[in-house]
């Protein structure tokens, strides 16, 4: 499973190849219900990595991703699972 690192400021780094600006479907497990929750996201490329940024702050998908420790990103028929961890602010 690819590695996904998180930053406390609600930005998550996706390990792997850099991608063009395309939308993906982020799926997390609900932290209280356990049900799958999906949100559209656009990874941002910076420094050769792809980052998920929460432009509206600590929204529900950020809390769910932190609680679950893993997320899935889907583009068309391609779904990839990622493990996440918090990275301290610098």
N, C-alpha and C positions, 0 to 999 in steps of 0.2 A: 504494500500500500504506500503511495507517495506520502511524503512528509509535508505537513502544513503548519507553519509557525504563525503565532498570533502576536500582535503588539497591543499593549494595554490601551492605546488610544483608539481602539476599535478598527485597526487595520490588520488584515491577515495576509501573510505572505504565502503564495502558492509556489512550491518547488517545482521545477521542471522547465520546459521550453517556454519562452516568452510568446505571448499571443497577441494578435491584433485586437483592437477595441471591438469586441463582440459581446453580446449579452449571453448570460448563462442562467440556468435555473439552479439556485442554491437550495439544497434540501437539508434540513436539520431535524433532529428529534426534539419534540416539544419538551421543555424541562419539567412541566407539571403533568401534562397529559400523556406524554410518551408517543404521541401521534406524529407522523411526518408533517413538517411545515415547510413550505416552499416559497421562495422570494426571488424575483429577477435581480441579477447583479451584473455589473460590468467590471471585470478585473482591470486594474490600472497597471501598466508596465512602468517599472522604475528600477534602474540599476540591474537590468537583466533578469528581474524577477517579476512575477505577477502578484499584485496585492488586491485584496478585497477591502474596500474602504466604506465605512458606514457614514455617508454624507449628512445624515440626520442624527448623528450621535449614537448613543447606546440603545439601539432599537431591539425589538424582540429577537431577530435572528442572531444578533451578537450574543445576547444572553443565552439563547438556546445552544449556539455553537460552543460557548464556554462550558456550559453544563454537560453537554454530550461528549465533548472532546473529539468529535469527528463530524465531518460534513461530506456531502456529495455535490459535485458540480456536473450539470448536464447541458450539453450543447447538441441539438438535434437528437440523434440516437446514441450518442457517446456519453456514458456516465462514468465518472471517476470518483473514487472515495479518497478522502484525505483525513489524516489524523492531525489534530491541532494542539498547540500548547501556547501559553502566554510567554511573551518576551518582554522583559522590563523596558520601560521608557529610557531613552538616553538623553 
